[in-house]
């Protein structure tokens, strides 16, 4: 049985991973289907917003993994670490 601490940290990490994926999807739409953006005419600023969002969420995941190394379940989220491509 997982401890409350493990479940709590995994849930938080899943939230950050979902944020990475949501911002990446928005970038893909911005780059591949610009007509889907509609009212957003400043594509550079919109892209910058999503890159910053991905970066922040990824940094949050890395921070949890760094400060809670004993919570082994977080290791599965290392794909959001420094080697993410």
N, C-alpha and C positions, 0 to 999 in steps of 0.2 A: 504494500500500500504506500502510495506517495504521501509524503508529509505535506502539511499545509504550505510550508515555505516553498517546496518544489512546485506545487501546483500554482501558487501565486506567481512565482518567477517565470514559470513556463507560460502562463496566461499573459503576463506582461510582454514577454518575448514574442508571443504569437501576435499580439497587437502591433508591435513594431514591425514584424515580418509582413503583416498585412499592409501596413503603411508603405513599406518598400514596394510591394507588388502593386498597390494602387497608384503610386506615383510613376512607376515604370510603365504601367498600362496607359496612363495619361500621356506620358512622353511618346509612347508608340502611336497613340491616336494623333497626337500633335504632328508627328513626323510623317505618318503614313496616310492619314485621313483628315487633312486640314479642314475639310468641309464640315466635319463633325464638331468643330470648335465653335462656330457661329460667331458670337459676340466678341470673342477674344481676337483682337487685331494685333496686339503686341506679342508676337510669337516668341521672341527672345525672352521677354520678361516672364511669360507663362512657362517657358521651358526652365528658366532659372528657378522659378518657384518649385517646380517638381524635382529638379536636381537637388536643391537644398533640402526638400522633404525626404528624399531617398537617403541623403547623406546623414541627416539628423537621426532618422530611424535606425540606420545601420550602426551609427555610433552608439546609440542607446543599447542595441543588442551586444555590441562589443564590450560596453561598459559592464553590463550584467555578467557576461561570461568572465570578464577579468576579475570582478570583485566577488563573485560567487563561484569559484572553480569547483567547490565541493558539490555543487548541484549538477550532477552528470548529465541530466536530461537536456541542459542548455547546449551541450556540445553539438547536438544535431543541427543547431542553427549557425554553426561556424561558416556555412556557405555565405553568410552575410558579413563575414569578417574581411580582413585586409586583402585576401586573395579573390574576392568577388569580381567576376568579369562579366 
